[in-house]
Amino acid sequence: MNKEYKEKIKKIKQELLVMKTLNIKPNFSELSRIYKVDRRTIKRYNEGYSRKNTKVIRKSKLDKFKEEIKEKLELPGITITGLYQYLNKKEDIGTYSNFYKYIKKCNLKPQTNNKAHLRYETEFGQQLQFDWKEDIKMISKHGELFEFNIFSSTLGASRLHVFIYSKFKTRIDVQRCLIKTFEYIGGVPKELLTDNMSSIVDTKTHTFYKEFITFTNDMQTKPKNCKPRHPYTKGKDESANRFMSWLIPYNNEFEDEQELIKIIGEINLKVNRQVNSTIGVAPIMLFNKEKEYLQPLPNSKIMDQYLIDTVHVKISNESLFYYKGKKYSVPNKFINYTLDIQEDNNKLYVYYNKELITIHAISEKNINYKEEHYIDGLTNILKNKTQEQIEALAKQNLENLNRLCEVKINE
């Protein structure tokens, strides 16, 4: 548009504005004759046309995901990489670079965490770093809440990551997850590095509990603890935690626990196939070399003793725990404790820190009190009664309770 034409358009727009203010209907043909400008052009300007709006906006195939992208990027801890992996699984959305450009263009980029982590190198087969990604909460597509933890471990040289789903994070869970990790990588490293994990480390003395020392001896490896307030020495596994943000887009999208575990496994594979910026190759490629330096797995009998199926239960204020829909008793002092239950030969073995507390025969009755446990509970409640009175009351109450349970079973 030349200078003379621009000046004509400027005058036309001014005249149209005056007419509009005075509520006069423009004569487009007359204005066209005066200014030597096509009447259709004048009419467009009268209807609000602006050359600024003539830029062609090309549609992106990501446009249909825009609202979902915006919604997912508002989730705490989400990453662009994690969201890309999630959407690309549903439908081919193109390359990651185009996806990143689209998010930047739409000003949808989330806040980033710029915490620095110093790096150091270890020899092949030397070290496995491990930690918990704790208290993760996700909701299935059916509205069911799942609360769980991820046991995250990383081989020091190859950066191969292993993610394991776990509902609890007790010492027994740590040991079970480590054995599963050893089986996954096909061997045992010379040392295990962690960061004052309270289930296996005395946080006052920063020393490992003897039970965990026994476990590591059986596994033919050595535990090593980060220096207090120096968690950066475990930075390789800490860097793996960001990959767990890839889970976030699946919130409200998965069917059940089994699908959730399957998704974690798929993320695990993708992580190990992605090029690591430090080593310059995918961890799975360098692992092919590192696995040659791992120590052999212990005898299966040694590992199996740590893999007995253990159920963790919370003791109610009635000194009872649930197991397969029935209630069983424990001594009163374990109220509000979490205990370990193992089923074997139709019996329940109840442990606290590997110490056997009591044994119950599996029962069809809804409530199963041992007399000594019931007496123990009454003793703590009825301070003004003699032991003889308490025992008589306990016996009578248990007889009534047993009769009631038998009636319900017969019904």
N, C-alpha and C positions, 0 to 999 in steps of 0.2 A: 504494500500500500504506500503510494508516494505522498509527499508532503501536502500537495494541493488537494488530493482526494481525502486525506485525513482531516484537513480543515473543513471541507464540505460536510463530511460526516459529523464533525463536531457541531457545526451550525445547525444541521438537521436535527440532531439530538436535543439541542437547546430549544429549537422551535417546537419540537414534539412535546417537550417537557412543559413549555408555556401553554400549549393547547390542552394538555392533560390537566394542568392546574385550573384553567378556565373552563374545563369541561366542554371543549370544542372538538368535534370529530375531524380528524385530519383528512385533507384531500390529497391522497398519495400521488395521484396523477399530476396535480398542480405543483406539488413539491418536486416531483421528478423533472418537470419541465424547467423549473427555476434553477435547480442545482445540477441538472444533467446527471442524475443518478437513477438507476433502475428503481421503479416504484416498489417492486417486491423486496428490494433491499431495505428501502425506507420502512416498509410495513413490518419487516422482521425487527428492525430497531425499535419500532413502536411497541412491539410485543415483548421487548426485553432482551433481544439478541445481544450478545457480547462476544467479540472475537476471542476473548480469554477462554471461552467455553468450547472452542472448536478443536481442542486437542483430543485426539482419539485415545480412549482408554481401552487397552486390550484386556480382555478377560483372561484370568488364570484358572487352571483346573483346580487350584487350591482354594478358589473363592467359596466353593460349596462347603469347605471345611473351616472357613474363617471363624464362625461363631464357636465351633468346637475347640479350635486352636486357642481362641481368646479365653474360653472357659478353663481349659486344661492348664494354660500358662499362669492362671491365678492360683493354682494349687501350690502350697508351700513345698519347696524343695524340687520342683519340676525343673528339668533341663530341656533344652531344645533338641539335643540328641535323643533323649529318652522319648520325647513326643514324636520325633520323626520315626523312630523305630516302631512306635505304637501304631501310627497312622499308616505307615508303609506296609505293615502286616495286614491291615484291613483292605488296602487298595494301593496299586502302584501310583505313587504321587511324585515320581521323578527323583532327581538327584538331591542329595543333602544340601549342596551349595545353593541350588535354586530355592529349596525350602527355607534355608537361612535368609536368603535375600528377600523372600516374600514376607517373612516375619519382620525383618528390619524395615522394609518398605511400609508395612502396615503399622509400624511402631508398636509391635506386640512383644518385643524381646523382654524376658523377665530379668529381674535383678540377679547379678552374679556374685558369687562368693570369691573374694580375692585373697583368701588366706594362703600364705606361702608355706611350702613344705620342703625342707632340705632333703636331698637324696644322698644315699650312699649305696655301694655295691657289695654284694656277697658272692661267694663262690657257688658254683653249681652244686645242688644237693645239700647246701649248708643250712639253710634256714627257711622256716615257714612262719609267717606272721599271721596272727589271727585275732579277731575281735567280734563283738556283737554289734549288729545294727538293731537297736532295741525298740520295743514297744511300738511296732508298726500297726496301724489300724486301717483296715480296708473293708469296704462293704460290697457284697456281691450284688448282682443285678436283681436279686430277690429281696434285698434289704437286710440280709444277714451280716452281722458284724463279725469280722475275724481279727483277733488280736494275736500277734505273733512276733517272732524275732528272726533275724537272719544271721546265721553263723558265717562270717566272711573270713576267708583265709587266702593268702597270697604267697607263692614261692618267691623267695628273694631275688633270684637271678633272672628267671624267665618271665616273672610277673603273671604267671598263670593263676587265675582266680577260681575259687570254689565257693559257691553260695548254697547254704543248706537251711531249709525251713525248720523252725523249732518253736513249739508253743512256750517252752520254758527255757531258762538259762542257768540251771543248777550245775553243780560240778559233774553230775552224771550226764547231763545234756552236753556239756563241753567235751567230755570223754567220748561220748557216742558220736558227736559231730566230727571230732578229730579222727576217729577210726574210719568213718565214712569218707573223710577227706583223703586219708592214706589209701583207701581202696580205690578212690577216684583217680589218684595220681599214680597208683601202682607201686608205692614204696613209702619209706619214712625218711624225712630229712634228719640231719645231725642234731638240730636244735629247734625249739619252738619259742617264738617271741610273742609276748603279750604285754598288756598295759594295766597292771594291778587289778586284774579281773577279780572281783570280790568273792566269787564262788570258789576260786582256787588259790587266792592269795590273801594272806593276812595283811590287811591294809595298814595296820599299825606298825608291823615289823617289816613289811614288804617282802615276806618270804612265802614260799609255796607251802600249802597244807600237805601233811605227810601222805594223805590218800592220793593226791595228784602226783607226788613224787613217786609213789609206788606204781601208779599208772604209767608214767613216762619211762620208768625203769623197765617195765614189762614191754613197752613199745620200743625199747632200745634207743631212746633219744633223750635229750636234756632240755628242761624248761629254763627259759631265760626271761627275766622281767625288765621292762623299761625302767630307766632311772626315774625317780619321783619328779614330776613336773617336766619330764622330757619325753612326751609321747611322740615327738617328731621322729624318734629312732624307729618308730613303727609306721613310717609314712607311706610305704608301698601299699600296705593293706588299707590305710586310711584313704588313699586315693581311690581304692576300689569302691568305697562307700558311695561315691557319687553315682556309680552305675545303678545303685538301688533306686535312685530317683526315676529310673526307667519304669519302675513298677507303678508310679503314681497315675499315669494316664489310664491304667486298667481299673481304677476305682469305679465301682458300679457297673463294670463290664464283664466280670468273670462269673462263671456258673456256680462253682462250689470250691471246697478246699483242694480237691484233686486237680482242678484246672488251675488254681492259684499256684500250686507246687509245680505244675507243668510249665506255667509262664516263667517262673523263677529259673527253671532249668533252661528254657529257651534263651532267656537273657544271659545266663551264664555262658552258653555257647557263643552268643554274639560278642560278648565282652572279650572272650579269649581269641576270637577271630579278627578283632579290630586292631589295627596297627597301633602300638604303643609309642607315644611321642619320644620317650627317652631311649628305648632300645631300637627303635626304627623298624621293628617287625611286629607281626602279631604274636602274642604270648604263646599260642599253640605251636608255632613254628620253633621258637627257642626252647620250648618244653621238650620237644623231641630229643634235644641234646641233654637237657638237665635231668631227665628221667634216668639216664644211664648212670648218674652219680648218686641216685637215691639208694638208701639201704633197703634190703628186702623186707617184705611184710613179715610180722611175727607169725608164729604158729597160729592156725585158725582157732584152736582151742583157747589160746590166750585172749584173742580178740573177742571170741564169742561170749566169754564171761562178762565182758563189758557191754554186750549188745542185748542182754536179756530185756525183753519188752517191759519197760517200767512206766507206770502211770503215776502222775503227780496229783495229789488230792489236798484240798484245804479242809482243815478240821473245823467243824462248826462249834458254837458255844454249847452244844449238847454232847460234846466229845464224840461226835459221829462224822463219818465221811461217806460219800456216795461212791458206789461201785456197781455199774451195770443196773442202775435203778433201785438198788437196795442200800440200806444204811448199816454200817458196822462201827463198833466202838473202839476207842483207844484210851489210854490213861488221861486223866483230866489235865495234866500239865502241858499237853500238846494242843490245847485249844488255840486256834488261829495259826498254827504251824502248817507248813506244807510238807507232807510226808510222801514217801515213795512206796508204791504198791506193786507187788509182783505176784502173778497167778501161776501156780504150779500144782499139778495133780489134784485139782479141785479144791485147792486151799489158797488163801490170800496171806501173803507174807508182807508185814508192814515194817518199813525201815525209816529211821531218821539218821542221816549221815552214815549210811551203811550199817548202822546198829539195828538189830532185829528188836522190834518193840513188842509185837504180838502176832499171833496167827489165828485166822478165822477160817472155819470150814465155809465154803460157799453155800449160801442158804437161799431158800425161796421166800423166807419171811422178809417183810419190808424193813423191819428194825431188828437189829441183832446186837444186844448189849451183852458183854461179859459181866458176870456178877461183880467181880473185883473192880471193874471200871465204873460200874454204877455206884457201888459203895464209895469209891474214891470221889466221885462227883458229889454225892450227898454229904460226905464228910466236910467238903469245902463250903457247902451251903448251910447245913444245919449245925451251927456252932453250939447250940444249947442242948443237943441230944447226946446221949451216951453212944459209945460204939455199938453196944448190944442193940439199942433202939434203932440205930441207923441200919444195921444189918438186917433186922427184922422187917423194917420198912422197905428196904431194897428188895428183899425176897418177895414180899407181898406185891410190890409194884411190878416186878418183873413177871410174876405169875399172871397178873392181870393183863400185862402187855402181850405176853405169849399167847394167852387165850384169845385175845382180840386178833392177833396176827393169824392164828390158826383158823379162826372163823372166816377171815378174808381170803385165805388160801383155798378153803373148802368151797367158798362161794364161786 
